[in-house]
Amino acid sequence: MADEDDLILSELDDEELVAQMFDDLYDGLRDEIMEATQILLDRGWAPYDVLTKALVGGMTIVGNDFRDGILFVPEVLLAANAMKGGMSILKPLLAETDAPRMGKMVIGTVKGDIHDIGKNLVAMMMEGAGFEIVDLGINNAVESYLEALAREKADILGMSALLTTTMPYMKVVIDTMKEQGIRDDYIVLVGGAPLNEEFGRAIGADAYCRDAAVAVETAKDWISRRHNQMQAGA
């Protein structure tokens, strides 16, 4: 059966194959995505074009339907896993070609908090949108965030908290960034069940993101703003 599927994929023209990849991503079919990714590369597609036109294009549909309540977390996780299958082929090739990227995000759950499902979903959706992700995991102290931001030359810091008792630690991180004079060097996004927009503003974050789909849209918006500011200043 697998050979039959491979044969069908290989017989599709490029436009049909990309459309099929959209469907396969939506259905979380990792093996099919990996196969189709390789077919496009073998046909001479640039790795960056496979990423943006096929994988990111498909994940955009997934993200929109998640935002609109059509898809739910388990389905999005399956789609993200399928995306990772394609990315496993593309990543080394993208590194070789020094392809442009949407931006780089350091993300992690704050100190004292070991919840990571929401954070993991944001990381997967951001990667699906073309961002490079550095996931620090759970229970991160301020030093962990700041070291990673500097080491990775990141654009965005994402912090997550699921407990009301750990929420205030986000302000500790942001205040430390201010003290060190680096706050304006990064876009700071925060999220988690007990947070809201008012809290995000109060602690000095750039934005509060209520879910993974909003996080992607917000990150794209802020990166675009920064890009335009840099062009204006050039």
N, C-alpha and C positions, 0 to 999 in steps of 0.2 A: 504493500500500500504506500509506503514511504517513497518507493521508486516512482510510482504513478504520480504522486503529488509533485515530486521533483520535476518530472517530465512536463507536467502541466505548467508549472511555474516557468520553466525554461522556454516554453513555446509562446508565452505572452510577450507582446511588444513592450517597450519601456513604459509607456503611459498606462497600459493595462496592468503591468507588474506593480507599479507604484500604487495604483488604486487597490490592487489586491493586498499590498502591504498595509494600507490603511485599515482594511477589513481584518487582516490577521493580527495587527496590533490591538485593534479594538477587542478581538476575541482572545488575546493573550497567548497567541501561538508562537512560542519562542523558536522552535525548530524551523518553522516556515519563514520567519523573519530572518534568521541567520542564512538560510538558503538563498532567499531573495536578495539579501545584501551582497552576498558573494556573486550572484549572477550579474547584478548591476556593475560591480567592480570589474568583473571579467569582460563586460561589454565596454569598458573604458570610462565609466563614470568616475569623476573625482570623488574621493572620500567625503569631502565637505558637502558635495551636492547630494550624495546618498544620505548623509546626516540630515541636512536641512529640508530637502524636498520629499524624502520618503519617511524617515524616522520622526523628525520633529513635526513634519506635516501631519502624520498620523496621530502623534501624541497630542497635538493641538485639538483634534476632534475629541479625543478621550478627555482632555482637560475641560473642554467646554461642556461636555455632557455631564462630567462630574460636578462642575459648578452649577449646572441647571437641575441637578437631582435625578438625572436619567441613569447615570452610573453610580455605583457605590464603592466604598473603600476596597473590598475584596477584588472587584473587577479591575479597579485602577492598579492595584498591586500586581495583578496578572499581566496587564498591559505593560507596566513598567519593567517587569521581569523579561518580557519579550523584547522590549527596547534594549535592555542590557545585553541580550544575546547578540543583537546587531552591533551594539557599541563595542563588544568584545573583539569584533573583527576590525572595526573602524579605528579604535583608539590608537593603536600603534602606527597606523597609516597617517592619521591626522597629525600625530606628533612629528612624523618625518617631514610632512609638507608645511609645517608651521601655519596651519589653517587658522583663519580668524575665529574667534569664539565670542559667544554672547557676553560672557563675564565669568568671574570665578567667585564662588561662595564658600565661606567657612561656616559650617552649621553644627550645632550641638545643643544638648539639653543642659540646663544650668546646674550648678553645684547643689547637691542635696536631692536632686530629682533623677529618678531612674526610669522614667517613662519615655518611650522612644517611638511608639507607633506613628504618632502625628509627625514627629520630626523625620522619620524614615520616609513617610509619604511625601512630605515636602521635598526632601532630597531627591527622591525618584522623579517627581514631577518636574523639578527644576532641571535635572539632567535630561529629561525627555524634551525640555524646551531648548536645549542646546547650551546650558550652563555647565561649567566644570565645577564639580562638587568635592569639597574636602569635609568628610563627616567625622567629627570628633567623638561621636557617641554620646554617652550619658555622663552626668555628674561632673561637669566641667567648671573648674575654678577660673578666675579672671586671667591668671597667667597662661592657662591653656589656650584661651581664645586669642589673647594678644600675641603670643608666640606664633600661633598658626597664621594669623593675619599677616604678620611680618614675613614669615618664612615662605608662605604661599603667594605673596604679592596679590592678595585677594581684593576684590571690589566690594563684596558684600559680607556682612556678618549676620547670621541668622541665629537667634536664640529661642529656645522652646522651654516652656514650663507647664506642668499639669497640676501642680499643687499651689494653693494660695500661699503656703509658707515659703515656697522657693521663688515666687514671682519677684519679690523685692531684690533678689540677687542680680537681676538684669540691670537695675539702676547702679549697682556696685560696679558692674563691668563698664557701663557707659560713663559713669563719673570718673573711673580710672582712665579711660580713654581721653576724657577732657583734660584731666590733670597732666597727662603725658603729651598733650597737644596733638593728638592724632585722631580725635573724634571726627573731624570733617574730612578725613582721608577715606572714610568708608561709609557705605550705605548700611544702616542698621535696621533690620527687620525683626519683629518679635511676634510670637504666636503661642497658642495654647488655650485650652478650654476655659480657664478662669479669667483670661485677659479680655480687655476691650480697648476701643480706640482711645478713650479718655486716659486709661492707664498708660498706653503707648506714648501719648503726648506728654504725660506727667513725668515719665522717666527719661525723656529726651530721645526716644527712638524716632527714626524717620517715618516708620509706618507700622501699624498693627495689621496682621494678616489673619483673617478668621479661619481660612482653610488653605489647602495646598494650591488650589486653582487660583485663589486670590493672590497668594504668594508669588506665583509665576507672573501674573499680570502686573503686580506691583513692582517686582524686580525688573521686568522689561521696561516699565515706564521710567523708573529711576535711572537705569543704565542709559536709556535714550536721552534723558534730560542731561546727564553728565556728559555724554558724548557731544550733545549740542553746545553745552557750555564751553567745552574744550575747543570745539571748532570756532566758536565765537571769539574766544580769547587768543586763538592762534594768529 
